[in-house]
Amino acid sequence: MKRKFFDVLAGAVLGAALSLGWSLPTLAQGDPLPSWNDTPTKQAIVEFVGRVTKAGPDFVAPAERIATFDNDGTLWVEQPMYVQMAFALDRVKALAPLHPEWKYTEPFQSVLEGDMKTLIESGERGLVEMIMVTHAGMTTDEFSKIVTDWLAAARHPRFKRSYTELVYQPMLELLSYLRANGFKTFIVSGGGVEFMRPWTEKVYGIPPEQVIGSSIKTKFRMRD
């Protein structure tokens, strides 16, 4: 049931049409992937990179070397729920004093009462409503600051560590190894692009313009 719920969340974010100090590892001398077990998978990666970066039939020009990565569960933790889901739940609680009607309105009532079962039963419609309330109605800069502040304060319920510390060391090494060999690394995720872009460069070395994800509708408007 939980897995179905989180799958629905990912679909909701997409269907709505929508500090962080982790240093990238230095490649170990002689071993580009030091924390990887010595398995056929590791060997295949190293052999592939060697083939496409050296003169020969498999050579790929540097301008065409692109590697894409998923984010949740691939680069950082996704259990017991997607990090963006934890963010949305906390945002509902933070905004609740401005919305006293939420105490009696679903899906917000379930969030405030910690009733995950009823929240799940609200289905995609309830999740979309929660995402829109917590992610919309502000500028991208304002949302970026909210995300950055939340990540600085939030802690994983099991590990009691910042979410941006709960990234996979082998994947950090792989990102660095690929970039050292001329690859441009991208994130392509169902998660919200505005949620990921504020921190991915500092944590993964992937700049905002190389992060692709779901997005709510945005409008350009001149202020002042």
C-alpha positions in Angstrom: 0.0 0.0 0.0 2.8 2.4 0.9 4.6 1.7 -2.4 1.4 2.4 -4.3 0.9 5.6 -2.4 4.4 6.9 -3.3 3.9 5.9 -6.9 0.7 7.9 -6.9 2.7 10.9 -5.4 5.2 10.7 -8.3 2.3 10.7 -10.7 0.6 13.5 -8.9 3.7 15.8 -9.2 4.0 15.0 -12.8 0.3 15.1 -13.5 -0.1 18.5 -11.8 1.6 19.6 -15.0 2.6 19.9 -13.1 24.2 24.5 4.7 24.3 21.4 2.4 28.0 20.5 2.9 28.8 17.3 1.1 32.0 17.4 -0.8 32.4 15.4 -4.0 35.0 12.7 -3.6 38.5 12.8 -4.9 39.1 9.8 -7.1 41.4 7.3 -5.4 44.8 6.9 -7.1 44.6 3.9 -9.4 40.9 3.1 -8.6 38.2 5.4 -10.1 35.5 3.8 -8.0 37.1 2.9 -4.7 33.9 2.2 -2.7 32.5 -0.2 -5.4 32.8 -3.9 -4.9 35.1 -5.6 -7.5 32.3 -7.1 -9.5 31.4 -7.5 -13.2 29.3 -4.3 -12.9 32.2 -2.2 -11.8 34.4 -3.8 -14.5 31.8 -3.1 -17.2 31.6 0.6 -16.2 35.4 1.1 -16.4 35.6 -0.9 -19.6 32.8 1.1 -21.2 34.4 4.5 -20.2 37.7 3.3 -21.6 36.2 2.3 -24.9 34.2 5.4 -25.6 37.0 7.8 -24.6 39.8 6.3 -26.6 40.3 6.2 -30.4 38.5 3.2 -31.9 35.2 2.0 -33.2 33.3 2.9 -30.0 34.8 6.4 -29.5 32.3 9.1 -28.5 33.2 12.7 -29.0 33.3 14.7 -25.8 30.4 16.9 -26.9 28.3 13.8 -27.2 29.1 12.2 -23.9 26.0 12.5 -21.7 25.1 10.4 -18.7 21.6 10.6 -17.0 20.7 9.6 -13.5 17.5 9.1 -11.6 17.5 10.9 -8.2 15.2 9.2 -5.6 16.7 5.8 -4.6 19.5 6.2 -7.0 21.5 9.2 -5.8 19.9 9.7 -2.4 17.6 8.0 0.0 13.9 7.4 -0.9 12.7 5.4 2.1 10.4 5.5 4.1 9.1 8.0 1.6 10.2 10.3 -1.1 12.1 13.3 0.3 9.8 15.7 -1.5 6.8 14.0 0.1 8.4 14.6 3.5 8.8 18.2 2.5 5.2 18.6 1.4 3.9 17.1 4.7 6.1 19.5 6.7 4.9 22.4 4.6 1.3 21.6 5.3 2.1 21.6 9.1 4.0 24.9 8.7 1.1 26.6 6.8 -1.6 25.2 9.0 -1.9 28.2 11.4 -2.9 30.3 8.3 -5.6 27.8 7.4 -7.7 26.8 10.4 -10.2 25.1 8.0 -7.6 22.4 7.3 -8.4 20.8 10.7 -11.6 19.6 9.1 -10.7 19.4 5.4 -9.0 16.5 3.6 -6.3 15.7 2.8 -4.9 18.3 5.2 -6.8 17.0 8.2 -5.1 13.6 7.8 -1.6 15.2 7.5 -2.1 17.2 10.7 -3.4 14.2 12.5 -0.7 11.9 11.2 -3.3 9.6 9.6 -1.4 8.3 6.6 -4.0 5.6 5.9 -6.7 8.2 5.2 -4.2 10.4 3.3 -3.5 7.4 1.0 -7.2 6.9 0.5 -7.5 10.5 -0.7 -5.8 9.2 -3.9 -4.2 11.2 -6.6 -6.7 14.1 -6.3 -5.8 14.6 -2.6 -2.1 14.4 -3.3 -2.3 16.9 -6.2 -4.2 19.3 -4.0 -1.6 19.0 -1.3 1.3 19.5 -3.8 -0.3 22.5 -5.3 -1.0 24.2 -2.0 2.6 23.6 -0.7 4.5 24.2 -4.0 2.5 27.0 -5.8 1.6 30.6 -5.3 5.2 32.0 -4.9 8.1 32.9 -7.1 10.7 30.4 -8.0 13.3 32.3 -5.8 10.9 32.2 -2.9 10.3 28.5 -3.3 14.1 27.8 -3.7 14.7 29.5 -0.3 11.9 27.5 1.4 13.5 24.3 0.1 17.0 25.3 1.1 15.9 26.3 4.6 13.9 23.0 5.0 16.8 20.9 3.9 19.1 22.6 6.4 16.7 21.8 9.3 15.0 18.6 8.3 16.3 15.2 9.5 15.6 11.7 8.3 13.3 9.9 10.7 15.6 6.9 11.0 19.1 8.2 10.5 18.6 11.6 12.1 20.8 13.1 9.5 20.2 15.8 6.9 18.7 14.4 3.7 21.6 15.9 1.7 24.0 13.8 3.7 22.0 10.6 2.8 23.5 10.3 -0.7 25.2 7.2 -2.0 29.0 7.4 -2.0 29.4 5.0 -4.9 27.2 7.2 -7.0 29.1 10.3 -6.1 32.3 8.5 -7.2 30.6 7.5 -10.5 29.5 11.0 -11.2 33.0 12.3 -10.6 34.6 9.5 -12.7 32.3 10.2 -15.7 32.9 14.0 -15.5 36.6 13.4 -15.3 36.3 11.5 -18.6 34.4 14.2 -20.4 30.8 13.3 -19.7 28.1 15.8 -18.9 25.9 14.5 -16.1 22.2 15.1 -15.9 19.4 14.2 -13.5 16.2 13.1 -15.1 13.6 12.6 -12.4 9.8 12.5 -11.8 10.5 14.7 -8.8 9.9 18.5 -8.9 12.5 20.4 -10.8 12.1 23.4 -8.6 12.6 21.2 -5.6 15.9 19.7 -6.9 17.7 22.6 -8.5 18.5 24.6 -5.4 20.9 21.9 -4.0 22.0 19.4 -6.7 25.1 21.3 -7.7 26.5 21.5 -4.2 25.6 17.9 -3.4 26.2 16.1 -6.7 28.1 18.7 -8.8 25.2 18.8 -11.3 24.2 22.4 -12.1 20.5 23.5 -12.2 20.3 23.6 -16.0 21.2 19.9 -16.1 18.3 18.9 -13.8 15.1 17.8 -15.6 11.9 17.0 -13.7 8.3 17.7 -13.2 7.1 21.3 -12.9 4.0 23.1 -12.0 2.8 25.9 -14.4 4.9 29.0 -14.1 4.3 32.6 -15.3 6.7 35.4 -16.1 5.8 38.6 -14.4 7.6 41.9 -13.8 7.5 43.2 -10.2 8.2 46.7 -9.1 
